[in-house]
Amino acid sequence: MSFKVLIANRGEIALRALRACRELGIKTVGVYSEGDRDLKHLRFVDESVCIGPPSPIESYLNIPSILSAAELTEVDAIYPGYGFLAENHEFAEQCNKSGFKFIGPSSETIKTMGDKITAKNFVEKFNIPTVPGYSKDLPDDESKLKKIVNEIGYPIILKATAGGGGRGMRVVTNENELLDSLRITKQEALNAFGNDKVYIEKFIQKPRHIEVQIVGDGKGNAIHLGTRDCSLQRRHQKIIEEAPALDLDLDSLNILLDACVNLCKKINYEGAGTLEFLYENKEFYFIEMNTRIQVEHPVTEMITGFDIVKAQIKIALGINYDLDQKLITFKGHSIECRINAEDPETFEPCPGQITRMHTAGGFGIRYDSHIYGGYNVSPFYDSLLAKIITQANSRKTAIKRMLSALDEFYVEGIKTNHSLHEKILIDEIFIENKHTINYLEKEFLKKK
């Protein structure tokens, strides 16, 4: 039986999905904005359709336009990738109502996990530990609000319920900052997400960011693919990711892994998903679940040999696929560096034309990217250019291999954060795996 899949995304994840489909013998349709006619994956898809102007709102976020392209090309399913509409429950629902299989979990699951308060309350039922806080509607009465926060204890963090990507978040260290911080956070949330609802959590001061990758078949079967450490980040944006996460309390971890798998089995979770946690003093605290593929999925694939994207597609299309935890084995250590088109000092985006470049390669090195010499980096989209991934028997060797890969890799014509990665990888705190989510921004960058 033949299938055709529309890839509702751009850049490296679109190319990644295309490659998976080609291996499975599935025909593909690429969609693109008017500013994206030169995307690499469009050279290899079976069909392509322009879905609007360069602005994401008018193209990659334009649900009617994407569904029209799906109807025009008579596809069976739509692959959302990450970002854009990947976690939009209305898009998932409209895909299925229009006769196209959404490659991902059900719209109900996306909706439940998309609201951080709802998700937190939901996972608690499955014995998954959460951060202490207050997730009900915040009172307008100042004295009642202050009492709630005092019971939680400062410092706290205010979070937009519909937030993501590090936006709509603000740390409050004392009562004098509370009201102004709440007002600013609500306004930021309204501007970014169209929803000013905010909740409160205890601010875990020096945690690591640990992820658990799961895959479910939508029929009550699910497995985990271990952990990732994504603690190297700036303004809640990940820069370097690793698998597996090291130096964790194994008793707590095994209980957590079982709880995550049990959750996904009970809700008939379908496709790939990631549960994200803060980890401090041998304790895990759930923060959110991403109901999609993660940018950092390659490090998990590298240590397991499990193709997550192919699994997503096969499960969605009903192609025979057996999920068996006993078949999952873990080998060595993997690291991913995100190469972004941005100034390594100021972090300002740097769109423009790539005049020359050279990719990284060699034993134990993976390179996921859509760029090429002559490619124009658009100012309209995320600044991610490439992901360089290394795998080795140990973390120490994976770091050395990454330094070699970065030495080979270069991009000319625009600025990138390439040099930042090189500096991080020789930093003593990073090498000793003693960094937390605050380290890059509050300590490392201040050394320079």
C-alpha positions as CSV (number, residue, x, y, z in Angstrom):
1,M,0.0,0.0,0.0
2,S,1.4,3.4,-1.0
3,F,1.2,6.5,1.1
4,K,1.8,10.2,0.6
5,V,2.7,12.6,3.4
6,L,2.7,16.4,3.4
7,I,5.6,17.9,5.4
8,A,4.1,21.0,7.1
9,N,7.4,22.6,8.1
10,R,10.7,24.0,6.7
11,G,14.4,23.8,7.3
12,E,16.3,20.9,8.8
13,I,13.3,19.1,10.3
14,A,11.5,19.1,6.9
15,L,14.6,17.5,5.4
16,R,14.8,15.0,8.2
17,A,11.1,14.0,7.6
18,L,11.7,13.8,3.9
19,R,14.6,11.3,4.4
20,A,12.5,9.2,6.7
21,C,9.7,9.0,4.2
22,R,12.0,8.1,1.3
23,E,13.4,5.2,3.4
24,L,9.9,4.0,3.9
25,G,9.0,4.4,0.3
26,I,6.4,7.1,1.0
27,K,5.8,9.9,-1.4
28,T,6.2,13.4,-0.1
29,V,4.7,16.9,-0.6
30,G,6.7,20.0,0.5
31,V,5.0,23.3,1.3
32,Y,6.9,26.5,1.3
33,S,6.5,30.3,1.7
34,E,7.4,32.7,-1.1
35,G,10.6,33.4,0.7
36,D,11.6,29.7,1.0
37,R,11.7,28.6,-2.7
38,D,15.3,27.6,-2.3
39,L,14.9,25.2,0.6
40,K,17.0,22.1,0.2
41,H,14.2,19.5,0.8
42,L,12.1,21.0,-2.0
43,R,14.6,19.6,-4.5
44,F,13.8,16.1,-3.4
45,V,10.1,16.0,-2.6
46,D,7.7,14.5,-5.2
47,E,5.5,17.6,-5.2
48,S,5.6,21.1,-3.7
49,V,3.1,23.8,-3.1
50,C,3.5,27.5,-2.2
51,I,1.3,28.3,0.8
52,G,1.8,32.1,1.2
53,P,4.0,35.1,1.8
54,P,7.2,34.8,3.9
55,S,5.5,35.8,7.2
56,P,4.8,32.6,9.2
57,I,1.3,33.8,10.1
58,E,0.5,33.9,6.4
59,S,2.2,30.6,5.5
60,Y,3.4,28.0,7.9
61,L,0.8,29.0,10.5
62,N,-1.9,29.3,8.0
63,I,-4.1,26.3,8.6
64,P,-6.5,26.7,5.7
65,S,-3.6,27.2,3.3
66,I,-1.9,24.0,4.5
67,L,-5.1,22.0,4.4
68,S,-5.8,23.3,0.8
69,A,-2.3,22.1,-0.2
70,A,-3.1,18.7,1.3
71,E,-6.4,18.5,-0.6
72,L,-4.8,19.6,-3.8
73,T,-2.1,16.9,-3.6
74,E,-4.3,14.2,-2.1
75,V,-2.1,13.2,0.7
76,D,-2.8,10.7,3.4
77,A,-1.2,12.4,6.3
78,I,0.5,15.6,7.5
79,Y,3.8,15.7,9.4
80,P,4.1,18.8,11.6
81,G,7.7,18.5,12.8
82,Y,8.5,21.0,15.7
83,G,7.4,24.6,16.1
84,F,4.7,26.3,14.0
85,L,1.6,24.1,14.2
86,A,3.2,21.0,15.8
87,E,1.4,21.5,19.1
88,N,-1.7,23.2,17.9
89,H,-4.6,21.0,18.9
90,E,-7.0,22.8,16.6
91,F,-4.7,22.0,13.6
92,A,-4.5,18.3,14.6
93,E,-8.3,18.2,14.9
94,Q,-8.9,19.9,11.6
95,C,-6.4,17.6,9.8
96,N,-8.3,14.6,11.0
97,K,-11.7,16.1,10.2
98,S,-10.5,16.9,6.7
99,G,-9.5,13.3,6.2
100,F,-5.8,13.6,6.7
101,K,-4.0,11.7,9.5
102,F,-2.1,14.1,11.8
103,I,1.2,12.5,12.5
104,G,1.3,12.9,16.3
105,P,-0.9,12.4,19.4
106,S,-4.7,13.1,19.5
107,S,-5.9,16.7,19.6
108,E,-7.2,16.0,23.1
109,T,-3.8,15.0,24.3
110,I,-2.2,18.0,22.7
111,K,-4.7,20.3,24.3
112,T,-4.3,18.8,27.8
113,M,-0.5,18.9,27.7
114,G,-0.4,22.3,25.9
115,D,-1.7,24.2,29.0
116,K,1.0,23.9,31.6
117,I,-1.4,24.1,34.6
118,T,-3.7,21.4,33.1
119,A,-0.7,19.2,32.3
120,K,0.8,19.6,35.8
121,N,-2.5,18.6,37.5
122,F,-2.9,15.8,35.0
123,V,0.5,14.1,35.5
124,E,0.2,14.3,39.3
125,K,-2.5,11.6,39.0
126,F,0.2,9.2,37.6
127,N,2.7,9.8,40.5
128,I,4.9,12.1,38.5
129,P,6.5,14.7,40.8
130,T,5.8,18.4,40.1
131,V,7.1,21.7,41.3
132,P,5.3,23.2,44.3
133,G,3.1,26.1,43.3
134,Y,-0.3,27.6,42.8
135,S,-2.1,26.8,39.5
136,K,-5.6,28.2,40.2
137,D,-6.8,31.6,39.0
138,L,-4.8,34.2,40.9
139,P,-6.8,36.4,43.2
140,D,-7.2,40.1,42.5
141,D,-6.9,40.9,46.2
142,E,-3.3,41.8,46.9
143,S,-3.2,40.5,50.4
144,K,-4.5,37.1,49.3
145,L,-2.0,36.9,46.5
146,K,0.9,37.7,48.8
147,K,-0.3,35.1,51.3
148,I,-0.3,32.5,48.6
149,V,3.2,33.3,47.5
150,N,4.5,33.5,51.1
151,E,3.2,29.9,51.7
152,I,5.1,28.7,48.6
153,G,8.2,30.7,49.6
154,Y,10.4,33.0,47.7
155,P,11.9,33.0,45.2
156,I,9.1,32.1,42.8
157,I,8.7,32.1,39.1
158,L,5.7,33.5,37.2
159,K,4.8,31.5,34.1
160,A,2.3,32.0,31.3
161,T,0.0,29.0,31.1
162,A,0.3,29.1,27.3
163,G,4.0,29.9,27.3
164,G,6.9,28.3,25.5
165,G,10.3,29.1,24.2
166,G,11.3,30.9,27.3
167,R,8.7,33.7,26.9
168,G,6.2,34.7,29.5
169,M,8.4,33.8,32.5
170,R,9.7,36.0,35.3
171,V,11.5,35.3,38.6
172,V,10.4,37.1,41.7
173,T,12.8,37.2,44.6
174,N,10.8,39.2,47.2
175,E,7.4,40.6,47.9
176,N,8.4,44.1,46.7
177,E,8.8,42.8,43.2
178,L,5.6,40.7,43.1
179,L,2.9,43.0,41.8
180,D,5.0,44.8,39.1
181,S,6.4,41.4,37.9
182,L,2.9,39.9,37.7
183,R,1.7,42.8,35.7
184,I,4.6,42.7,33.3
185,T,4.4,38.9,32.9
186,K,0.6,39.0,32.2
187,Q,1.2,41.7,29.5
188,E,4.0,39.7,27.9
189,A,1.9,36.6,27.9
190,L,-1.0,38.4,26.3
191,N,1.3,39.9,23.6
192,A,3.0,36.6,22.8
193,F,0.2,34.0,23.2
194,G,-3.1,35.9,23.2
195,N,-3.7,34.6,26.8
196,D,-2.6,36.5,29.9
197,K,-3.3,33.7,32.4
198,V,-0.3,33.2,34.7
199,Y,0.5,30.6,37.4
200,I,3.1,30.5,40.2
201,E,5.8,27.9,40.9
202,K,8.5,27.6,43.4
203,F,11.7,28.7,41.7
204,I,14.2,25.9,41.8
205,Q,17.4,27.8,42.0
206,K,20.2,25.6,40.6
207,P,18.5,22.7,38.8
208,R,19.5,20.7,35.7
209,H,17.1,20.3,32.8
210,I,16.4,16.6,32.3
211,E,14.2,15.1,29.6
212,V,12.6,11.7,29.2
213,Q,11.9,10.6,25.6
214,I,8.9,8.4,25.1
215,V,7.2,6.8,22.1
216,G,3.6,5.3,22.1
217,D,1.6,3.5,19.5
218,G,-1.8,4.9,20.4
219,K,-3.0,1.5,21.5
220,G,-1.8,1.3,25.0
221,N,1.8,0.4,24.3
222,A,4.7,2.8,25.1
223,I,8.4,2.7,25.7
224,H,11.1,5.2,26.9
225,L,14.3,6.0,25.1
226,G,16.1,7.2,28.2
227,T,17.1,10.7,29.2
228,R,18.7,13.9,27.8
229,D,20.4,16.7,29.7
230,C,19.6,20.1,28.2
231,S,21.0,22.2,31.0
232,L,23.2,24.3,28.8
233,Q,20.8,27.1,27.8
234,R,20.4,30.8,27.6
235,R,17.1,32.5,28.3
236,H,15.5,29.1,28.4
237,Q,16.7,28.4,24.9
238,K,18.8,25.2,24.6
239,I,22.2,25.4,23.1
240,I,23.9,22.1,23.8
241,E,22.1,18.8,24.5
242,E,23.4,15.4,25.6
243,A,22.2,11.8,26.1
244,P,22.0,10.2,28.4
245,A,21.8,12.5,31.4
246,L,24.6,11.5,33.8
247,D,25.1,11.7,37.5
248,L,21.4,11.1,38.4
249,D,20.1,9.2,41.4
250,L,19.3,5.9,39.8
251,D,16.5,4.9,42.2
252,S,14.6,8.1,41.6
253,L,15.3,7.9,37.8
254,N,14.0,4.3,37.5
255,I,10.8,5.2,39.3
256,L,10.4,8.3,37.1
257,L,10.9,6.4,33.9
258,D,8.3,3.8,34.9
259,A,5.8,6.6,35.8
260,C,6.4,8.3,32.4
261,V,5.8,5.1,30.4
262,N,2.8,4.2,32.6
263,L,1.2,7.7,31.9
264,C,1.6,7.2,28.1
265,K,0.2,3.7,28.2
266,K,-2.9,4.8,30.2
267,I,-3.7,7.7,27.9
268,N,-3.0,5.7,24.7
269,Y,-0.3,8.2,23.7
270,E,0.5,8.1,20.0
271,G,3.9,9.1,18.5
272,A,6.9,10.8,20.1
273,G,6.7,12.9,23.2
274,T,9.1,14.4,25.8
275,L,8.4,14.9,29.5
276,E,10.7,17.7,30.8
277,F,11.9,18.0,34.4
278,L,14.0,20.1,36.7
279,Y,16.4,18.0,38.8
280,E,18.0,19.2,42.0
281,N,19.2,17.3,45.2
282,K,18.1,13.9,43.8
283,E,14.6,15.1,43.1
284,F,12.7,15.5,39.8
285,Y,10.1,18.1,39.2
286,F,7.8,18.0,36.1
287,I,7.6,21.2,34.2
288,E,6.0,20.4,30.8
289,M,5.4,17.8,28.1
290,N,6.1,18.4,24.5
291,T,3.8,16.4,22.3
292,R,6.1,16.5,19.3
293,I,9.5,15.7,18.0
294,Q,12.3,17.6,19.8
295,V,15.1,19.6,18.1
296,E,17.5,17.5,20.2
297,H,16.1,14.1,19.2
298,P,19.3,13.0,17.3
299,V,21.3,12.5,20.6
300,T,18.7,9.9,21.7
301,E,18.8,8.3,18.3
302,M,22.6,8.1,18.4
303,I,22.7,6.2,21.7
304,T,19.8,3.9,20.9
305,G,19.9,3.4,17.2
306,F,16.1,4.0,17.3
307,D,14.7,6.2,14.4
308,I,12.2,8.4,16.2
309,V,10.9,10.1,13.1
310,K,10.3,6.9,11.2
311,A,8.5,5.5,14.2
312,Q,6.2,8.6,14.2
313,I,5.3,8.1,10.6
314,K,4.9,4.3,10.8
315,I,2.7,4.5,13.9
316,A,0.5,7.2,12.4
317,L,0.0,5.4,9.1
318,G,-0.7,2.1,10.8
319,I,2.3,0.4,9.3
320,N,3.2,-2.6,11.5
321,Y,5.4,-1.4,14.4
322,D,6.2,-3.2,17.6
323,L,7.3,-1.2,20.6
324,D,9.3,-3.4,23.0
325,Q,11.3,-1.9,25.9
326,K,13.5,-5.0,26.0
327,L,14.7,-4.2,22.5
328,I,16.0,-0.8,23.5
329,T,19.7,-0.8,24.3
330,F,21.9,2.2,25.2
331,K,25.4,2.7,23.9
332,G,27.8,5.4,24.8
333,H,27.2,9.1,25.0
334,S,26.0,11.7,22.4
335,I,26.3,15.5,22.3
336,E,24.5,18.0,20.0
337,C,25.6,21.6,19.3
338,R,23.0,23.9,17.8
339,I,24.6,26.2,15.2
340,N,22.6,29.4,15.0
341,A,22.8,32.4,12.7
342,E,23.5,34.9,15.4
343,D,26.3,37.0,16.8
344,P,28.2,34.9,19.4
345,E,28.6,37.9,21.7
346,T,25.3,39.7,21.5
347,F,23.1,36.8,20.3
348,E,21.5,39.1,17.8
349,P,20.1,37.2,14.7
350,C,22.3,37.5,11.6
351,P,20.3,36.7,8.5
352,G,21.9,37.0,5.1
353,Q,23.6,34.9,2.4
354,I,26.0,32.1,3.1
355,T,28.8,32.6,0.7
356,R,31.0,29.5,1.6
357,M,30.7,26.7,4.0
358,H,32.1,23.2,4.9
359,T,30.2,20.5,6.8
360,A,31.5,18.4,9.6
361,G,32.0,14.6,9.1
362,G,33.8,11.5,10.1
363,F,33.4,8.5,12.4
364,G,30.7,9.1,15.1
365,I,29.7,12.4,13.7
366,R,26.2,13.3,12.4
367,Y,25.3,16.5,10.6
368,D,21.6,17.6,10.3
369,S,21.1,20.8,8.3
370,H,19.4,22.3,5.3
371,I,21.9,25.0,4.5
372,Y,24.4,25.2,1.6
373,G,26.7,27.6,-0.1
374,G,24.6,30.4,-1.6
375,Y,21.6,29.8,0.7
376,N,19.9,32.9,2.1
377,V,19.1,32.8,5.8
378,S,15.7,34.4,6.2
379,P,15.0,37.0,8.9
380,F,11.4,35.6,9.2
381,Y,12.2,32.3,10.9
382,D,14.2,30.6,13.7
383,S,18.0,31.2,13.4
384,L,18.9,27.4,13.6
385,L,21.3,26.6,10.8
386,A,22.6,23.2,11.7
387,K,22.9,20.5,14.3
388,I,26.2,18.8,14.8
389,I,25.9,15.6,16.8
390,T,28.7,13.3,18.0
391,Q,28.6,9.8,19.6
392,A,31.3,8.0,21.4
393,N,31.8,5.4,24.1
394,S,32.3,8.1,26.7
395,R,31.3,11.7,27.3
396,K,34.9,12.7,27.4
397,T,35.5,11.3,23.9
398,A,32.2,12.7,22.6
399,I,33.4,16.2,23.6
400,K,36.7,15.7,21.9
401,R,35.0,14.4,18.8
402,M,32.7,17.5,18.8
403,L,35.7,19.8,19.1
404,S,37.2,18.2,16.0
405,A,33.9,18.4,14.1
406,L,33.6,22.1,15.0
407,D,37.1,22.7,13.8
408,E,36.2,21.3,10.4
409,F,32.9,23.1,10.1
410,Y,32.6,26.7,9.0
411,V,30.1,29.1,7.5
412,E,31.1,32.4,5.8
413,G,29.0,35.4,4.8
414,I,27.0,35.6,8.1
415,K,27.8,35.4,11.8
416,T,27.1,32.2,13.8
417,N,27.5,31.0,17.4
418,H,30.2,28.5,16.3
419,S,32.9,30.1,18.5
420,L,30.6,30.0,21.5
421,H,30.3,26.2,21.3
422,E,34.1,25.9,21.0
423,K,34.6,27.9,24.2
424,I,31.9,26.0,26.1
425,L,33.4,22.6,25.2
426,I,36.8,23.4,26.8
427,D,35.2,25.0,29.9
428,E,36.2,23.1,33.1
429,I,32.7,23.3,34.6
430,F,31.1,21.9,31.5
431,I,33.8,19.2,31.1
432,E,33.2,18.1,34.7
433,N,29.4,18.1,34.1
434,K,28.8,20.4,37.0
435,H,26.7,23.0,35.1
436,T,23.1,23.9,35.8
437,I,20.5,25.7,33.7
438,N,21.8,29.0,35.1
439,Y,25.5,28.4,34.4
440,L,25.8,29.7,30.9
441,E,24.0,32.9,31.4
442,K,24.9,33.8,34.9
443,E,28.5,32.6,35.1
444,F,30.1,31.4,31.8
445,L,29.2,34.5,29.7
446,K,30.4,36.8,32.5
447,K,33.9,35.2,32.4
448,K,34.6,36.8,29.0
